[in-house]
Amino acid sequence: MQYPISITSMSSISALGKTPETVWKNYKNNAHYFTKRDGLLVSEFPQELKEDIESLRTSNSKYKTLDKSVLYAIFASRQAIKNANWSALDNFGVNIGSSRGATELFENYHQAFLEHHKAETLSSPTTTLGNISSWVAHDLQTQGPEISHSITCSTALHALLNGIAWLKADMCHAFLVGGSEAPLTPFTIAQMQALKIYKRPNGSPAETSQKQQTNFEHSYPNQALNLKKTENSMILGEAAAMLCIEKGLSEKRLATIAGIGYGTELLEHNASLSTNADCFQRSMKMALGTLDPDTVDVIVTHTPGTIKGDQAEINAIEKIFCNKIPSLTTNKWKIGHSLGASGLLSIEMAILMLKHQEFIMVPYLETTLPKRLSYIMINAVGFGGNAVSILLSK
C-alpha cells in the first residue's frame, strides 16, 4: 500500500485460549477444540475463560445486563490495548462488528415477550449492534470515534478496512478493530441447520463407521478446505478478536499490512457465492496490487466447511494464482466458524506464523509447504458475497 499500516497489538479469546502463547501452543497440535452440547458439536471457551467472562460481568453493575458478545469484546479489547501500551488519552477509534449481534439476549427478551406480552425496559438498547463498540469505548475511556457494523462473516475484516480508511484520511491516528461473536444459542444454530450447512449430529454412515474405528479426539468433524467431503460440516464457535493498528511503520509492529482488497458480486441466492467466487477474485487481485502473485507464500482461507463455499473459494484462488498456488491453510477445522469474528482469528493465525516462521498445516490434507514465510493473504466472505482479502508481510 502507498501508506503502510502497522499492526502493533493483537488479542483474541476462543476455544484456543486467551493469550498468544497459549493460542500458538494449541495451533501446533493436531487436536480440534469441539465439544458436544445438546447433541451437536460446538466450539466453546475453556472453563477458565468462561469464569473470566463471568467475573467481568459481575465486576460492574452496568455489565450485568450486557450480552455475551459485548462482554467478549470488552475482555479481548482490554488485553489488546494493554499490549499496545495505549491509554485513554490516546483517543483512538473503535470499530468492532458482529454478524449476529446480541443473540442470547435477543432470544431471551423475545421469549419473555411471548410469555408476558410486554417488552423489558432494556430490550432495545442492549440488543442494538452499536452496543459493542459503545461499551468497549466506555470501558476503555477513549473519546475517539466508535463504530459497529455487520457485514456477515467478513465483518471483522471490514472493520479493519474501515479503520485503515480513517487512518489514511488523517481523521484518527490509531484504531482498535475487530469482531465479536456469541452464536452458541438455540435459534442461531437452528438457522444454520435450516440452511443445511451445519454438521449433522451423526454425520454420514461412512463417517459414523470411521469414528467407531478411531478415537473421537483425533477425528476431524469439520472438514474445512477438504474438497473431497460429501456433506457440509460447518460448526459454530464463540470468539472475539482485536487488532490495534497505527499509521506508518511502527518499531513495535507485529506485522505490516501490505495490501487490502474487497469485492462483491450479484446475488444468485441469499447465502451463495458464484461458482468461481467472483468477489474473491476481485478482493485478492486488489490486495495484490502490483505485486507478483508468486510473492504470496500462504493463504489462510475462509473455507467454513461447506461443499459449495469451500470449492468456490479454491476456484477463485486457482483463477488468480494459476499454476503456482500458495500453501493453503485454515483454522476452522480446529475451532469452527465464529462468523463475524472469524476473519480476525485468521489474521492472528497469520501473524503467529510470521512471528514463529512456522506453517500450520491442516492435518488431513496434503499441501505444498512454503519455502518461506514473508507474505500471507487472509480471506473472508459472508452471506451476500462480501469478500475481503488482506495481505500481511513480516
Salt bridges, closest charged atoms under 4 A:
GLU44 OE1 - ARG37 NH2 2.53
GLU44 OE1 - LYS50 NZ 3.40
GLU48 OE2 - LYS18 NZ 3.64
ASP52 OD2 - LYS18 NZ 2.54
GLU54 OE1 - ARG57 NE 3.69
GLU104 OE2 - LYS68 NZ 3.66
GLU115 OE1 - HIS116 NE2 3.86
ASP139 OD1 - ARG78 NH2 2.82
ASP170 OD1 - LYS247 NZ 2.88
GLU207 OE1 - LYS199 NZ 3.03
GLU231 OE1 - ARG200 NH2 3.02
GLU246 OE2 - LYS252 NZ 3.69
ASP297 OD1 - ARG372 NE 2.51
ASP310 OD2 - LYS229 NZ 2.70
GLU358 OE1 - LYS28 NZ 3.39
